[in-house]
Structure formats: C-alpha cells, structure tokens
Amino acid sequence: METPNQSSGRCATRPTSIGTAGRLGSETVADIISECPADIIGIRTPAEDALVSIDGWKAPVAAGSTVAFITIAMSIIAQVAANLAAKGHTPPVFVSPNVVGIPPDQINLVYSDYERLLKR
C-alpha cells in the first residue's frame, strides 16, 4: 500500500518540475491529478523540508515544500485559465497594478465584477 509520500510505477518516475502554463513536459496538471494523485499531494520534498545547508550551521534552511506548493498552485491556476480561455471565458482576475496597462483601481473592478456575478 502506498503511503502519502510514496508512489509506484509510472508515477514514481515522473519528473518533479512543472513548466509554464501548468505543464510537465507534454502533460497537464489535470493529467497528473487523474493518473497520479499522490504526485499532487506528496510534493517530494525531503522529510525535514529545509533544502539549503549553511556552512557552520547544524540545520539546513529554506523550506522546499513552500516552493513546491506554490509552483503546483500557480500551475493549476495557469491551466484553469488556459482552459477557460480556450472555451471563450474571460473571468475577472486579480492582477498587480504594477503591470503595464492595468488600471490602478483594478482590484476594485474585480471585486465589483464578482459582486455582480454573485447577485445573479
């Protein structure tokens, strides 16, 4: 029986880095979830989690699970956005006002859009 941090067969040999737009090679995040759910839950970081050794320190620092989790979460968001765009949907999204072409009140516009959608 698999434990949460183990995987067997094809899932065990899967690469662990996710590229742009939520893709691992030619696979999407949805492919991974459907075929190897342990790869989403078990993020393959060391049990002690810290990844960077510092000369003269006993314990490593810099949690790898944070990087892995954020990479997975952002990859899922990117894939969902791509799927929505492919179907012609453009939901309101939060974007930094530092992005060129984004109005300074973008966050207020997004909240207004969601408020309007919830009242339907």
Backbone torsions as a table, in degrees:
resi	resn	phi	psi	omega
1	MET	NA	138.8	179.5
2	GLU	-75.5	141.8	170.0
3	THR	-94.6	166.6	-177.4
4	PRO	-56.3	-25.0	-177.4
5	ASN	-102.3	9.6	-179.7
6	GLN	-119.4	158.6	176.5
7	SER	-147.9	155.4	-179.3
8	SER	-128.6	167.0	176.3
9	GLY	61.6	-140.1	-176.4
10	ARG	-57.7	-36.9	-177.9
11	CYS	-65.0	-34.9	-178.3
12	ALA	-66.8	-25.6	-177.3
13	THR	-98.9	2.6	-178.3
14	ARG	-65.1	137.6	174.2
15	PRO	-61.3	154.7	-175.2
16	THR	-106.0	-2.2	179.8
17	SER	-98.2	136.5	179.7
18	ILE	-104.8	129.7	-177.7
19	GLY	-88.9	-160.0	-176.9
20	THR	-66.7	153.3	177.3
21	ALA	57.2	32.2	174.2
22	GLY	69.7	28.2	-177.1
23	ARG	-112.7	140.3	172.0
24	LEU	-111.2	99.0	-173.7
25	GLY	63.3	-123.0	179.8
26	SER	-96.2	0.0	-177.8
27	GLU	-94.6	150.6	175.3
28	THR	-96.5	167.5	176.3
29	VAL	-58.0	-38.6	179.3
30	ALA	-60.0	-38.0	177.0
31	ASP	-60.9	-44.0	-177.6
32	ILE	-65.5	-45.1	-179.2
33	ILE	-60.8	-43.7	-176.9
34	SER	-72.0	-35.9	-176.8
35	GLU	-91.6	-34.9	-172.1
36	CYS	-140.5	69.4	-177.4
37	PRO	-58.1	-26.9	178.6
38	ALA	-64.8	-24.6	178.3
39	ASP	-70.9	-23.3	176.4
40	ILE	-85.5	-42.1	-178.5
41	ILE	-76.9	-48.4	178.3
42	GLY	-87.4	104.9	-171.1
43	ILE	-87.2	5.9	170.4
44	ARG	65.8	25.3	173.3
45	THR	-90.7	156.9	179.3
46	PRO	-58.1	151.2	-178.6
47	ALA	-55.5	-36.7	-179.9
48	GLU	-77.9	-11.2	171.1
49	ASP	76.1	-39.0	-178.1
50	ALA	-73.4	142.3	-172.1
51	LEU	-116.5	-17.7	-172.4
52	VAL	-110.5	119.8	176.4
53	SER	-86.7	138.6	178.9
54	ILE	-114.8	128.0	179.1
55	ASP	-53.6	128.5	176.9
56	GLY	87.8	-5.9	179.0
57	TRP	-103.0	143.5	179.8
58	LYS	-74.5	-38.0	-174.0
59	ALA	-112.5	143.3	175.4
60	PRO	-72.2	167.8	-179.8
61	VAL	-129.2	177.0	174.7
62	ALA	72.7	94.3	-177.1
63	ALA	-64.3	124.2	177.1
64	GLY	-76.8	-26.6	-178.1
65	SER	-64.0	-33.4	179.0
66	THR	-64.3	-47.3	179.2
67	VAL	-62.0	-45.6	-179.5
68	ALA	-63.0	-45.9	-178.7
69	PHE	-62.0	-47.1	-178.9
70	ILE	-63.9	-39.7	177.9
71	THR	-61.0	-45.5	179.2
72	ILE	-64.9	-47.3	-178.6
73	ALA	-60.8	-45.4	-179.3
74	MET	-69.3	-31.9	176.7
75	SER	-67.0	-39.7	176.7
76	ILE	-64.3	-44.3	177.9
77	ILE	-59.6	-44.9	-179.9
78	ALA	-62.5	-41.7	-179.6
79	GLN	-68.2	-41.1	177.6
80	VAL	-62.4	-43.0	178.2
81	ALA	-61.4	-43.0	178.4
82	ALA	-63.4	-40.8	178.1
83	ASN	-64.1	-43.2	178.6
84	LEU	-63.6	-44.4	180.0
85	ALA	-61.8	-40.1	179.7
86	ALA	-62.9	-25.4	179.0
87	LYS	-97.1	6.8	176.8
88	GLY	83.5	13.2	179.6
89	HIS	-95.7	139.1	176.0
90	THR	-132.1	81.3	-180.0
91	PRO	-71.4	157.3	175.7
92	PRO	-66.9	134.2	-179.4
93	VAL	-128.5	150.1	176.4
94	PHE	-78.4	126.5	179.6
95	VAL	-132.9	141.6	177.5
96	SER	-59.8	135.0	176.2
97	PRO	-67.2	-6.7	176.8
98	ASN	-78.7	-11.3	179.2
99	VAL	-75.8	130.4	-179.5
100	VAL	-58.6	132.0	178.2
101	GLY	92.5	-7.0	178.9
102	ILE	-93.8	126.9	-179.4
103	PRO	-66.2	150.2	-178.6
104	PRO	-60.6	-25.7	-179.1
105	ASP	-97.6	23.2	-177.8
106	GLN	-52.9	-42.9	-178.1
107	ILE	-60.7	-39.4	178.2
108	ASN	-66.9	-37.2	177.7
109	LEU	-64.4	-40.3	179.2
110	VAL	-65.0	-46.3	178.6
111	TYR	-60.5	-40.8	177.9
112	SER	-62.4	-43.0	178.2
113	ASP	-61.2	-46.3	-179.4
114	TYR	-66.5	-38.8	177.2
115	GLU	-60.3	-43.7	178.5
116	ARG	-62.9	-43.7	179.7
117	LEU	-63.7	-37.2	-179.8
118	LEU	-70.2	-26.8	-178.6
119	LYS	-80.0	-11.0	179.0
120	ARG	-61.7	NA	NA
